[in-house]
Amino acid sequence: MAPAKVEVIAGLTGCTASIRIEAAELRQGVCQAEGAGYLTTTFPEERHKETWLDAAAIYGGRYLVGSRWAVSAQPELLTRFQPKLGGEIRELGAAAASSAAPGAS
């Protein structure tokens, strides 16, 4: 099964994405909705998505995540996009990761 395209996901959210990154590991497009920018990122393989999410955890926040794609937006936009896109909302954050580390207080 081919991964969803940035343009398709963005279209479902009512946006024509401007491609920001085009690389072997990912494609990323920028959109605007109600004065807030958001990112749609697609990946050729699930492992690339998980690596990207692990790296994004240092910034924290919520992400709408599906099979080989992720949307980074304000929580209210993610909630609105989820019925159209599917996926799950994941909470990422350095606080959650560091609290699980040995010796963390």
DSSP file (Angstrom, degrees, kcal/mol; ACC not computed):
  #  RESIDUE AA STRUCTURE BP1 BP2  ACC     N-H-->O    O-->H-N    N-H-->O    O-->H-N    TCO  KAPPA ALPHA  PHI   PSI    X-CA   Y-CA   Z-CA
    1    1 A M              0   0    0      0, 0.0     0, 0.0     0, 0.0     0, 0.0   0.000 360.0 360.0 360.0 130.1    0.0    0.0    0.0
    2    2 A A        -     0   0    0      1,-0.1     3,-0.1     3,-0.0     2,-0.1  -0.477 360.0-108.5 -75.5 146.2    1.4    3.4   -1.0
    3    3 A P        -     0   0    0      0, 0.0    65,-0.1     0, 0.0    -1,-0.1  -0.376  40.5 -94.7 -70.3 154.6    1.6    6.1    1.7
    4    4 A A        -     0   0    0     63,-0.5     2,-0.3     1,-0.1    39,-0.1  -0.361  43.2-117.7 -63.7 149.5   -0.8    9.0    1.5
    5    5 A K     >  -     0   0    0      1,-0.1     4,-2.4    -3,-0.1     3,-0.3  -0.650  12.8-122.6 -91.2 149.1    0.6   12.1   -0.2
    6    6 A V  H  > S+     0   0    0     -2,-0.3     4,-2.9     1,-0.2     5,-0.3   0.909 114.5  53.6 -51.8 -44.7    1.1   15.4    1.5
    7    7 A E  H  > S+     0   0    0      1,-0.2     4,-2.1     2,-0.2    -1,-0.2   0.855 108.5  48.4 -63.3 -36.2   -1.2   17.0   -1.1
    8    8 A V  H  > S+     0   0    0     -3,-0.3     4,-1.9     2,-0.2    -1,-0.2   0.945 114.3  44.5 -69.8 -48.5   -4.0   14.5   -0.5
    9    9 A I  H  X S+     0   0    0     -4,-2.4     4,-1.0     1,-0.2    -2,-0.2   0.937 114.9  48.8 -61.4 -47.0   -3.9   14.9    3.3
   10   10 A A  H ><>S+     0   0    0     -4,-2.9     5,-2.5    -5,-0.3     3,-0.8   0.906 108.6  54.6 -60.0 -41.7   -3.7   18.7    3.0
   11   11 A G  H ><5S+     0   0    0     -4,-2.1     3,-1.3     1,-0.3    -1,-0.2   0.873 103.1  55.7 -59.6 -38.2   -6.6   18.7    0.6
   12   12 A L  H 3<5S+     0   0    0     -4,-1.9    -1,-0.3     1,-0.3    -2,-0.2   0.753 107.5  50.0 -66.7 -23.3   -8.7   16.8    3.1
   13   13 A T  T <<5S-     0   0    0     -4,-1.0    -1,-0.3    -3,-0.8    -2,-0.2   0.412 125.5-102.8 -93.2   1.4   -8.0   19.5    5.6
   14   14 A G  T < 5S+     0   0    0     -3,-1.3     2,-0.3    -4,-0.3    -3,-0.2   0.758  83.4 115.0  87.8  26.2   -9.0   22.2    3.1
   15   15 A C      < -     0   0    0     -5,-2.5     2,-0.7    -6,-0.1    -1,-0.3  -0.930  61.3-141.0-130.5 149.7   -5.5   23.3    2.2
   16   16 A T        -     0   0    0     -2,-0.3    16,-0.1    16,-0.1    -9,-0.1  -0.950  40.3-135.8-104.4 108.0   -3.2   23.4   -0.8
   17   17 A A        -     0   0    0     -2,-0.7     2,-0.6   -10,-0.1    14,-0.2  -0.314   5.7-141.1 -71.5 144.6    0.2   22.5    0.8
   18   18 A S  E     -A   30   0A   0     12,-2.2    12,-2.6    -2,-0.0     2,-0.3  -0.936  30.2-123.0 -98.8 116.8    3.4   24.3    0.0
   19   19 A I  E     +A   29   0A   0     -2,-0.6    10,-0.3    10,-0.2     3,-0.1  -0.451  36.9 170.8 -68.6 125.2    6.1   21.7    0.0
   20   20 A R  E     +     0   0A   0      8,-3.3     2,-0.4     1,-0.3     9,-0.2   0.774  66.1  25.5-102.1 -38.7    8.8   22.6    2.5
   21   21 A I  E     +A   28   0A   0      7,-1.8     7,-2.6     2,-0.1     2,-0.4  -0.997  53.8 178.2-133.9 132.0   10.9   19.4    2.5
   22   22 A E  E     +A   27   0A   0     -2,-0.4     2,-0.3     5,-0.2     5,-0.2  -0.897  29.7 140.7-132.5 103.1   11.3   16.8   -0.1
   23   23 A A        -     0   0    0      3,-2.8     3,-0.1    -2,-0.4    -2,-0.1  -0.840  64.7-101.0-137.4 170.8   13.8   14.0    0.9
   24   24 A A  S    S+     0   0    0     -2,-0.3     3,-0.1     1,-0.2    -1,-0.0   0.838 121.5  43.8 -63.5 -32.6   14.2   10.3    0.7
   25   25 A E  S    S-     0   0    0      1,-0.2    20,-0.3    18,-0.1     2,-0.3   0.701 125.8  -6.6 -88.6 -21.0   12.9    9.9    4.3
   26   26 A L        -     0   0    0     17,-0.2    -3,-2.8    -3,-0.1     2,-0.4  -0.993  47.3-140.5-165.5 161.6   10.0   12.3    4.3
   27   27 A R  E     -AB  22  42A   0     15,-2.0    15,-2.7    -2,-0.3     2,-0.4  -0.992  25.0-169.4-126.4 138.3    8.0   14.9    2.5
   28   28 A Q  E     -AB  21  41A   0     -7,-2.6    -8,-3.3    -2,-0.4    -7,-1.8  -0.993   5.1-171.5-135.7 133.4    6.6   17.9    4.4
   29   29 A G  E     -AB  19  40A   0     11,-2.7    11,-2.4    -2,-0.4     2,-0.4  -0.911  15.6-137.0-122.0 150.5    4.1   20.5    3.4
   30   30 A V  E     +AB  18  39A   0    -12,-2.6   -12,-2.2    -2,-0.3     2,-0.3  -0.866  23.8 177.7-107.2 137.8    3.0   23.7    5.2
   31   31 A C  E     - B   0  38A   0      7,-2.6     7,-2.1    -2,-0.4     2,-0.4  -0.874  18.6-141.4-131.3 165.3   -0.6   24.9    5.4
   32   32 A Q  E     + B   0  37A   0     -2,-0.3     2,-0.3     5,-0.2     5,-0.2  -0.995  20.3 170.2-128.1 136.9   -2.5   27.7    7.0
   33   33 A A  E >  S- B   0  36A   0      3,-2.5     3,-2.3    -2,-0.4    44,-0.1  -0.945  71.9 -16.6-146.4 124.9   -5.9   27.5    8.7
   34   34 A E  T 3  S-     0   0    0     -2,-0.3     3,-0.1     1,-0.3    -1,-0.0   0.867 127.5 -52.2  51.1  42.0   -7.6   30.3   10.7
   35   35 A G  T 3  S+     0   0    0      1,-0.2     2,-0.5     0, 0.0    -1,-0.3   0.465 117.6 109.1  77.6   1.5   -4.3   32.1   11.1
   36   36 A A  E <   -B   33   0A   0     -3,-2.3    -3,-2.5    38,-0.0     2,-0.2  -0.930  60.7-139.0-114.3 133.8   -2.4   29.1   12.4
   37   37 A G  E     -B   32   0A   0     -2,-0.5     2,-0.3    -5,-0.2    -5,-0.2  -0.575  22.8-178.9 -84.3 151.5    0.2   27.2   10.4
   38   38 A Y  E     -B   31   0A   0     -7,-2.1    -7,-2.6    -2,-0.2     2,-0.4  -0.986  17.8-131.6-148.3 159.2    0.4   23.4   10.5
   39   39 A L  E     -BC  30  72A   0     33,-2.3    33,-2.5    -2,-0.3     2,-0.5  -0.885   7.0-162.5-115.9 139.8    2.6   20.7    8.9
   40   40 A T  E     -BC  29  71A   0    -11,-2.4   -11,-2.7    -2,-0.4     2,-0.4  -0.991  16.6-175.3-117.5 124.9    1.7   17.6    7.1
   41   41 A T  E     -BC  28  70A   0     29,-3.0    29,-2.4    -2,-0.5     2,-0.3  -0.975   5.6-169.4-125.8 133.3    4.5   15.0    6.9
   42   42 A T  E     -BC  27  69A   0    -15,-2.7   -15,-2.0    -2,-0.4    27,-0.2  -0.883   5.1-157.6-120.5 155.8    4.5   11.7    5.0
   43   43 A F        -     0   0    0     25,-2.4   -17,-0.2    -2,-0.3   -18,-0.1  -0.969  22.2-138.5-134.4 143.3    7.0    8.9    5.1
   44   44 A P  S    S+     0   0    0      0, 0.0     2,-0.3     0, 0.0   -18,-0.1   0.753  94.1  26.2 -73.0 -22.1    7.9    6.1    2.7
   45   45 A E  S >> S-     0   0    0    -20,-0.3     4,-1.3     1,-0.1     3,-0.7  -0.987  77.2-123.0-141.3 149.2    8.2    3.6    5.6
   46   46 A E  H 3> S+     0   0    0     -2,-0.3     4,-2.3     1,-0.2     5,-0.2   0.849 110.2  61.6 -57.9 -36.9    6.6    3.4    9.1
   47   47 A R  H 3> S+     0   0    0      1,-0.2     4,-2.1     2,-0.2    -1,-0.2   0.854 100.4  53.7 -63.1 -34.1   10.1    3.2   10.7
   48   48 A H  H <> S+     0   0    0     -3,-0.7     4,-2.4     2,-0.2    -1,-0.2   0.899 108.2  50.7 -65.7 -39.3   10.9    6.7    9.3
   49   49 A K  H  X S+     0   0    0     -4,-1.3     4,-2.7     2,-0.2    -2,-0.2   0.939 110.4  48.3 -62.6 -46.6    7.7    8.0   10.9
   50   50 A E  H  X S+     0   0    0     -4,-2.3     4,-2.2     1,-0.2    -1,-0.2   0.879 111.5  50.1 -64.2 -37.5    8.6    6.6   14.3
   51   51 A T  H  X S+     0   0    0     -4,-2.1     4,-2.1     2,-0.2    -1,-0.2   0.918 111.7  48.9 -63.6 -43.6   12.1    8.0   14.1
   52   52 A W  H  X S+     0   0    0     -4,-2.4     4,-2.4     1,-0.2    -2,-0.2   0.916 111.1  49.3 -63.2 -44.3   10.7   11.4   13.2
   53   53 A L  H  X S+     0   0    0     -4,-2.7     4,-1.2     2,-0.2    -1,-0.2   0.886 108.6  53.5 -63.8 -38.8    8.2   11.2   16.1
   54   54 A D  H  < S+     0   0    0     -4,-2.2     3,-0.4     1,-0.2     4,-0.3   0.922 112.1  44.8 -60.2 -43.2   11.0   10.2   18.5
   55   55 A A  H >< S+     0   0    0     -4,-2.1     3,-1.1     1,-0.2    -2,-0.2   0.871 110.1  55.0 -67.9 -36.6   13.0   13.3   17.4
   56   56 A A  H >X S+     0   0    0     -4,-2.4     3,-1.9     1,-0.2     4,-0.8   0.706  86.9  82.2 -69.4 -20.1    9.9   15.5   17.6
   57   57 A A  G >< S+     0   0    0     -4,-1.2     3,-0.5    -3,-0.4    37,-0.3   0.782  79.3  66.0 -58.7 -27.8    9.3   14.5   21.2
   58   58 A I  G <4 S+     0   0    0     -3,-1.1    -1,-0.3    -4,-0.3    36,-0.2   0.774 103.5  46.9 -66.0 -23.3   11.9   17.1   22.4
   59   59 A Y  G <4 S-     0   0    0     -3,-1.9    -1,-0.2    -4,-0.2    -2,-0.2   0.638 101.0-154.1 -89.3 -16.6    9.5   19.8   21.2
   60   60 A G    <<  +     0   0    0     -4,-0.8    33,-0.3    -3,-0.5    -1,-0.2  -0.166  37.7 112.4  72.2-171.8    6.5   18.3   22.8
   61   61 A G  E     -D   92   0A   0     31,-1.1    31,-3.5    -4,-0.1     2,-0.4  -0.384  65.1 -64.3 102.7-179.0    3.0   18.8   21.6
   62   62 A R  E     -D   91   0A   0     11,-0.3    11,-0.7    29,-0.2     2,-0.4  -0.865  41.4-170.9-112.8 145.8    0.2   16.8   20.0
   63   63 A Y  E     -DE  90  72A   0     27,-2.3    27,-3.3    -2,-0.4     2,-0.7  -0.993  23.5-133.8-135.9 139.7    0.3   15.1   16.6
   64   64 A L  E     -DE  89  71A   0      7,-2.4     7,-2.6    -2,-0.4     2,-0.4  -0.877  36.8-168.9 -92.4 120.0   -2.3   13.4   14.6
   65   65 A V  E     +DE  88  70A   0     23,-3.1    23,-2.6    -2,-0.7     5,-0.2  -0.933  16.7 158.8-124.1 131.6   -0.6   10.2   13.4
   66   66 A G  E >   - E   0  69A   0      3,-2.3     3,-1.0    -2,-0.4     2,-0.9  -0.557  58.4 -43.8-128.4-164.5   -1.7    7.7   10.8
   67   67 A S  T 3  S-     0   0    0      1,-0.3   -63,-0.5    -2,-0.2   -24,-0.1  -0.584 125.1 -19.6 -72.9 105.0    0.0    5.0    8.7
   68   68 A R  T 3  S+     0   0    0     -2,-0.9   -25,-2.4     1,-0.2     2,-0.3   0.746 125.0  84.0  66.3  29.4    3.1    6.7    7.4
   69   69 A W  E <   -CE  42  66A   0     -3,-1.0    -3,-2.3   -27,-0.2     2,-0.3  -0.989  49.5-172.7-151.4 159.2    1.9   10.2    8.0
   70   70 A A  E     -CE  41  65A   0    -29,-2.4   -29,-3.0    -2,-0.3     2,-0.5  -0.986  10.5-153.5-150.4 145.0    1.7   12.8   10.8
   71   71 A V  E     -CE  40  64A   0     -7,-2.6    -7,-2.4    -2,-0.3     2,-0.6  -0.988   7.0-160.1-121.0 129.1    0.1   16.3   11.1
   72   72 A S  E     +CE  39  63A   0    -33,-2.5   -33,-2.3    -2,-0.5     2,-0.3  -0.942  37.3 125.0-110.4 115.6    1.5   18.8   13.5
   73   73 A A        -     0   0    0    -11,-0.7   -11,-0.3    -2,-0.6   -35,-0.1  -0.926  65.2 -60.1-156.3 174.5   -1.0   21.5   14.5
   74   74 A Q    >>  -     0   0    0     -2,-0.3     4,-2.1   -37,-0.2     3,-1.0  -0.385  57.3-111.1 -61.0 145.3   -2.8   23.2   17.3
   75   75 A P  H 3> S+     0   0    0      0, 0.0     4,-2.2     0, 0.0     5,-0.2   0.835 116.7  55.2 -51.8 -38.6   -4.8   20.7   19.4
   76   76 A E  H 3> S+     0   0    0      1,-0.2     4,-1.5     2,-0.2     5,-0.1   0.856 108.7  48.4 -67.2 -32.6   -8.2   22.2   18.3
   77   77 A L  H <> S+     0   0    0     -3,-1.0     4,-2.7     2,-0.2    -1,-0.2   0.908 109.1  52.7 -70.1 -41.3   -7.2   21.7   14.6
   78   78 A L  H  X S+     0   0    0     -4,-2.1     4,-2.2     1,-0.2    -2,-0.2   0.919 108.9  50.3 -58.9 -43.2   -6.1   18.1   15.2
   79   79 A T  H  < S+     0   0    0     -4,-2.2    -1,-0.2     1,-0.2    -2,-0.2   0.880 113.3  45.8 -62.3 -38.7   -9.4   17.4   16.8
   80   80 A R  H  < S+     0   0    0     -4,-1.5     4,-0.4     1,-0.2    -2,-0.2   0.854 114.8  47.4 -72.8 -34.8  -11.2   18.8   13.8
   81   81 A F  H >X S+     0   0    0     -4,-2.7     4,-2.5     1,-0.2     3,-0.9   0.797  93.4  78.1 -76.3 -29.3   -9.0   17.0   11.3
   82   82 A Q  H 3X S+     0   0    0     -4,-2.2     4,-3.2     1,-0.3    -1,-0.2   0.858  90.4  51.2 -55.1 -44.3   -9.2   13.6   12.9
   83   83 A P  H 34 S+     0   0    0      0, 0.0    -1,-0.3     0, 0.0    -2,-0.1   0.841 117.1  42.2 -62.7 -29.3  -12.7   12.7   11.6
   84   84 A K  H <4 S+     0   0    0     -3,-0.9    -2,-0.2    -4,-0.4    -3,-0.1   0.841 128.7  26.6 -81.9 -35.6  -11.6   13.5    8.1
   85   85 A L  H  < S-     0   0    0     -4,-2.5     2,-0.2     1,-0.3    -3,-0.2   0.712  90.2-148.5-102.0 -24.9   -8.1   11.9    8.2
   86   86 A G     <  +     0   0    0     -4,-3.2    -1,-0.3    -5,-0.4    -2,-0.1  -0.600  46.6 112.0  81.9-152.7   -8.4    9.1   10.8
   87   87 A G        -     0   0    0     -2,-0.2     2,-0.3   -23,-0.1   -21,-0.2  -0.173  66.9 -81.0  78.4-175.3   -5.3    8.3   12.8
   88   88 A E  E     -D   65   0A   0    -23,-2.6   -23,-3.1   -25,-0.0     2,-0.6  -0.949  30.1-118.3-128.6 149.2   -4.8    8.9   16.5
   89   89 A I  E     -D   64   0A   0     -2,-0.3     2,-0.4   -25,-0.2   -25,-0.2  -0.786  32.8-164.3 -88.4 121.7   -3.7   11.9   18.5
   90   90 A R  E     -D   63   0A   0    -27,-3.3   -27,-2.3    -2,-0.6     2,-0.6  -0.900  13.0-143.0-109.9 135.0   -0.4   11.3   20.2
   91   91 A E  E     -D   62   0A   0     -2,-0.4     2,-0.3   -29,-0.2   -29,-0.2  -0.859  24.2-176.8 -94.2 119.1    0.9   13.5   23.0
   92   92 A L  E     +D   61   0A   0    -31,-3.5   -31,-1.1    -2,-0.6     2,-0.3  -0.866  11.8 148.6-113.4 150.2    4.7   13.9   22.7
   93   93 A G     >  -     0   0    0     -2,-0.3     4,-1.9   -33,-0.3   -35,-0.2  -0.857  52.5-128.2-179.6 145.7    6.9   15.7   25.2
   94   94 A A  H  > S+     0   0    0    -37,-0.3     4,-3.2    -2,-0.3     5,-0.3   0.849 110.5  59.1 -64.0 -35.2   10.3   15.9   26.8
   95   95 A A  H  > S+     0   0    0      1,-0.2     4,-1.9     2,-0.2    -1,-0.2   0.912 107.0  46.1 -62.6 -42.1    8.6   15.9   30.2
   96   96 A A  H  > S+     0   0    0      2,-0.2     4,-0.8     1,-0.2    -1,-0.2   0.906 116.3  45.5 -66.5 -40.9    7.0   12.5   29.6
   97   97 A A  H >< S+     0   0    0     -4,-1.9     3,-0.5     1,-0.2     4,-0.5   0.910 114.2  47.2 -69.6 -42.6   10.2   11.0   28.2
   98   98 A S  H >< S+     0   0    0     -4,-3.2     3,-0.8     1,-0.2    -1,-0.2   0.830 105.9  58.4 -72.4 -29.7   12.5   12.4   31.0
   99   99 A S  H 3< S+     0   0    0     -4,-1.9    -1,-0.2    -5,-0.3    -2,-0.2   0.764 105.9  50.9 -69.3 -22.0   10.1   11.3   33.8
  100  100 A A  T << S+     0   0    0     -4,-0.8    -1,-0.2    -3,-0.5    -2,-0.2   0.596  90.0 102.5 -87.9 -11.2   10.5    7.7   32.5
  101  101 A A  S X  S-     0   0    0     -3,-0.8     3,-1.9    -4,-0.5     2,-0.0  -0.452  86.6 -97.3 -74.6 144.4   14.3    7.9   32.5
  102  102 A P  T 3  S+     0   0    0      0, 0.0    -1,-0.1     0, 0.0     3,-0.1  -0.347 108.2  13.4 -59.2 135.3   16.2    6.2   35.3
  103  103 A G  T 3  S+     0   0    0      1,-0.3     2,-0.2    -4,-0.1    -2,-0.1   0.454  90.7 142.3  80.4   0.7   17.1    8.7   38.1
  104  104 A A    <         0   0    0     -3,-1.9    -1,-0.3    -6,-0.1    -5,-0.0  -0.482 360.0 360.0 -74.6 144.4   14.8   11.4   36.8
  105  105 A S              0   0    0     -2,-0.2    -1,-0.1    -3,-0.1    -6,-0.1   0.395 360.0 360.0-119.6 360.0   13.0   13.4   39.4
